[in-house]
């Protein structure tokens, strides 16, 4: 029985990959090829090394290139390419995604002294809807560029609860394409808002605001 369920899930994932590829071909000037990096989340959902847990609605994985000590993605099993495709029919799903993300935070020992945010990028680079669950230490070698930083510390990163509220009121999520300029904003500490001249300076600075790994309260 377990093998049958596993095979069924693989069939669903393969079908979703084909649908996303077809959708990309219709909406971009240069269609995403099979195996294109932007479609990698579907493969990651099946990767045992990345998978954290799952239920009948979602799969939770570790971000392959985490931008903080704790960085997970909550992905629906339903084929939803992005927030643009979400309607009021998915309201309960988005609430469930938020709930699962919060449950993961609650089970994390370091959550006692690290803060977390749950949210979506205004213009995600990866196909397939995904909710980021990320600690606010930003202590990671994968955090390298201004684009990385601003995508999580400006309103380019939309809080999950705000997205759910908009969906409840409007029945859809409006296009946030105008927020693309946030990625070019000056580098500012997300805690004290002090501007920094470059990423190495910023990363050294933010360490002064966060506990070291293993610190006790």
PyMOL commands that set and color helices and strands:
alter all, ss='L'
color gray80, all
select helices_A, chain A and resi 2-27+37-44+83-85+88-106+109-112+146-153+160-170+177-184+199-209
alter helices_A, ss='H'
color red, helices_A
select strands_A, chain A and resi 51-54+58-62+71-76+116-121+130-135+157-159
alter strands_A, ss='S'
color yellow, strands_A
deselect
rebuild
show_as cartoon
